[in-house]
Amino acid sequence: MNAIAERWIASVRRECTDRVLITGETHLHRVLQTHVDHYNTGRSHQGDGIDLRAPRDDPNVILFPAPTHRIQRRKRLGGLLNEYQAAA
């Protein structure tokens, strides 16, 4: 369990808090909550074989690559974190 916690803390530091000037406790909580939301739902996770799926993706749907002009980017933490999805 300790190794898992150390890995997660290292990821948070590398991807988030080392790149943001934290101005107070409230700001730190907001930054960490945004990162946790992104970590758990916004980013793709390694799935079956080489399929990359986000946790909320329907496992019964076969995804086809979207044309680049149909991909929307959602910026989180001022562009530090990005989430991508196909445009409707």
N, C-alpha and C positions, 0 to 999 in steps of 0.2 A: 504494500500500500504506500509506503514511503517513496518508492521509486516513481509511482504514478503521480503523486503530489509534486515531487521535485520536477518531473517532466512538464507538468501543467504550468507550474510557476515559471520555469525557464521559457516556455512558449509565450506566456503573458508578458514577461519582461522583454523578450526578443521582438515580439510582434507589436507590442503596445506601449508599455510604460517607459521603455527606454527612448521612445520617439516622441513623447508628449511631455510638455512641461506641466506638471501637476501643480495647481495653485492652492489646493486646500483639500480637506477631507471630503467635502461634498463633491468636488470635482473628481477626486479619485474614485469615489463610489459610482458616479455616473459613467466614467471612462471604463471601469471594470465591468459594470453591468452591460454596457454596450458591447464590450469584447466578449463577454460570456454568451450573450444572445447570438452574436455572429459565430462564435466557436461552435455552439450547439445546433444552430439552425441555418445559418447563412452560407457557410462554406461547404464545399463538397467533401465527402468522406469516401475513402476507398471502400468499394463494395465488392460484389461478386466478380472475381476475375479482375478485369481492368475497367469495369463500369464505375464511373464516378457519379454518385448520387448524393443529394442532400437528404437529411433525415425526413423531411416532409414530402419527398417525391413518392409518387405512386409506384410500387415495385412491379405492377402488372403492365406498365407502359414502357414500350421500347423507345428510347430517346434517339432522335436523329439530330445530327449537327445542324444548328440554326445558321443561316447566312449571317455574316458579320454585321450587315446593316440592320438586322432584326434583333440584335442583342442589346439589352438595356443594362446599364451599370448603375448601381445604387451605392453612393458613397456613404460610408460610416466614419465617424470620428474625423470629419473634415477631409476625407479622401485617404486616410491612413489604411482603412479596411475597405474593400470593395466586394460587392455581391453582384453576380451576373445572372440574368435570366433572359429567356427568349421573350421578345415583345409579342403582345397579343395581336 
